Amino acid sequence: MQVKLEMPEILVIFSLVMYSQSFTFSIIAFCLGLFSRLGTYLIDYGTEAKKAEAINNSAEELGAAFKDVFSGFSKD
């Protein structure tokens, strides 16, 4: 498990600190931190899905190439 302390986490911690001073500002900071982490997660998920799809496609292409090579010998 990776522990990250990036801007979204800092915004959430900041909202906790600011809660006693300004409720509205702390809610805004919390929502910004939450939505930015959600956006980062979705971007990372999309990148990983594209990588997995590319690996799957190249494995299928390699399998088709081997199939064509070996089926070419048996046609004669």
Secondary structure, DSSP 4 states (H G I P E B T S, - for coil): -----SHHHHHHHHHHHHTTT-HHHHHHHHHHHHHHHHHHHHHHHHHHHHHHHHHHHHHHHHHHHHHHHHHHHH--
